[in-house]
Amino acid sequence: MACATWRHAHAHRLGRCRAARTLRYVAPGAARHALRNREAMTARILLLGGTGDALRIARALGPEHVYSLAGLGRVPADLACAVRVGGFGGAEGLARYLADERIALVLDATHPYAARISANAARACAAAQVPYWALRRAPWQPQHGDDWRMVDGWAGAIETIAPFSRVLFTLGREPLAHLDEVPAHQHWTVRCLDAHAGHARARVIDARGPFTLEGERMFIEAGRFGVVVSKNSGGDATEAKLAVARELGLPVVMMRRPALPHAHRAFVSTQDAIDALATLVQHT
């Protein structure tokens, strides 16, 4: 009876009884070894990534699993798992891929603002009857001394920065599509993963985090920025800019996070996600 109860609980969490019948628990300390042990695995994992958190998870996966990247940024060359670059063709294309490749579980570790990718992944998993798990990185919280101006999107950000002359964008590539819209009284600095040439009123800096507190202090002071525009990405890699803005009394125009789909299991901690994936280790 105890065994049946254990199996039922795991089947409920995974949302897929067939997969749950073959699972066994792996202690957290053995999680990384279990995920990389090819002979012990039959259930395939599709990891949707593109973030530092996702890369850490990918490094724990064995060769039968797949790490999927949208094609932006560098493709890691030191992974044991397979790496797939490019889109799937929407939710329908991803559902076909899940069936064709016999994927048993999808873990969405994309950026918190990759709402369309997450929505397509959830729809595809529902269509293919594959469990959809997600890493939901905790957002930053304002601290004493912060001057955050909350906005819902690009239009709100542009309206809020109108009084400022020197603007630092840390939103990723989105501002690149608007470089021909820089007002005459403004100069934009856009930091993102792109070697764009920019122009007289817009400088584009190709840079990847993590960024240190000292480095951000020097960068922001040298740029004489009056405002910082940011997404609430969470995590440690790019948080230092917020501390510097707080020190210097700079306002931060913060874009609110988009709504994301419900996941069968959601994790705040990368290590918790790695440990949970280890429960997919099957008996040989």
JOGIPE-V302496 format. One record per helix or strand of 3 or more residues. SS is the DSSP state (alpha for helix, beta for strand). FROM is the first residue (numbers start at 1). TO is the last residue. If there is no record, write none. Layout:
{{SS FROM TO} {SS FROM TO}}
This chain:
{{alpha 2 14} {alpha 17 20} {alpha 28 36} {alpha 38 40} {beta 44 48} {alpha 52 58} {beta 66 69} {beta 82 85} {alpha 90 100} {beta 103 108} {alpha 115 128} {beta 131 135} {beta 148 151} {alpha 154 160} {beta 166 170} {alpha 174 181} {beta 187 192} {beta 202 206} {alpha 213 223} {beta 227 231} {alpha 240 248} {beta 251 255} {beta 265 267} {alpha 270 280}}
